[in-house]
Amino acid sequence: MNSTSIPPRTTVTLDVVDGDITIGYGTTVKGTGTPAMIVVHGDVLCEGNNTLESDVKARNLEAEDNVTVRGNLEIEQDIEVQDGRLEVHGNLAARDVDIDESLYVEKDLSVNEIEVGGELDVQGNCKANSIDVGGTFEAKGKVEARDIDVGGSLTIQSESNIESLEVGGSATVQGGKIRDIDVGGTFESKDSLEFETIDVGGTVDLTGNNKGEEIDVGGVCRVKGDLQFESIDVGGKVEITGSAEGTELEIGGKIQVGQNLKLQGNLEVGGKIEVNGETMARNIEVGGVLSSKKVTVEDRVEVGGAINTTEGVSARFIEVGRRSEVHGPLEADEIIIGRDARVENIYGNRIVLRTGAEAENVYGGNVTVESDCRIHGELHYTEQARIGEHVIVAKPPRKVSKLPS
């Protein structure tokens, strides 16, 4: 195969090259035709600081320093730039791309695998199987990829369709579908996102209608909209302005939900939960405060601090901790009110008020009231009432055949 060499620091015009071509350092190459084009039936070797002033087609492109292409770059096989950057002021299409420093593409990027040591900037759409960037990756158009690994930060301004996304620092996307998300710092989606897993060390911000499976966040998770999920594990705080629906939810600190919270499984909160609408779950365990318009639980509710509801709490079993305060009715098969706790109306089959507890009204089957308790209204029971010492009941306890609902 023929080989052509162009001297350094010159300007030449080429049309079709049969064979390989070496372009000397600092040389500018122009094409012919409209639009201008250079066609190389072989490999292109650039010695550095070269400008190609047209569309370029070739088998391979290798460079030892910076290269600028003022048009489209179409490479059948591979591109490799050592100790430099590549600028393409048009579309770039190739099989595999390896750039030591940075890559700028003014329009669309279409490759199989790409590795950039520094910065990748794509102004159009981006399609690849694998993208590996050591520094930052910015894309204005749609991004479709199997795997993306970015050491620094990532910004995608249009919809994404990604199998696996791994970012060491921060990532901002415009929604779409991302199956697995692993970000060391912060992750933000500015539109509706569909995912399987989110694992973020710092903060997650989602917007719109979001649907996924597992969320694991070390710090804060904020959702401006609705969220469907399988499980959430957040070390700090969760804020959801809309509704949340899922299976399991475990929060180390605080959770706020603007509308309803519906879980098929367990809710565990170390600190405080505030739900403006209704809360539904199989089991609820709250270390601090539970606030909701209404709480409906299949099995157990255990709260260490306070309960604030307008329509009450219903479950099979309810236990309120020592010195807790409850606003709103409690209804369960079994209810235990901790020592020195304060509650309003309680309805149950088996009810126990520990020492020093206070209630407004008590309606139960078997009721045990330990010493120093106070009931400000009625105590009605259908089977048996055990009253301890120094108990004050505003109205005499009364055995009835039917309890109020």
Buried (B, 14 or more C-beta within 10 A) or exposed (E): EEEBEBEEEEEEEBEEBEEBBBBBBBBBBBBEEEEBBBBBBBBBBBBBBBBBBBBBBBBBBBBBBBBBBBBBBBBEEBBBBEEBBBBBBBBBBBBBBBBBBBBBBBBBBBBBBBBBBBBBBBBBBBBBBBBBBBBBBBBBBBBBBBBBBBBBBBBBBBBBBBBBBBBBBBBBBBBBBBBBBBBBBBBBBBBBBBBBBBBBBBBBBBBBBBBBBBBBBBBBBBBBBBBBBBBBBBBBBBBBBBBBBBBBBBBBBBBBBBBBBBBEBBBBBBBBBBBBBBBBBBBBBBBBBBBBBBBBBBEBBBBBBBBBBEEBBBBBBBBBBBBBBBBBBBBBEBBBBBBBBBBBBBBBBBBBBBBBBBBBBBBBBBBBBBEBBBBEBBBBBBEEBEBBEEBEBEEEBEEEEEBEE
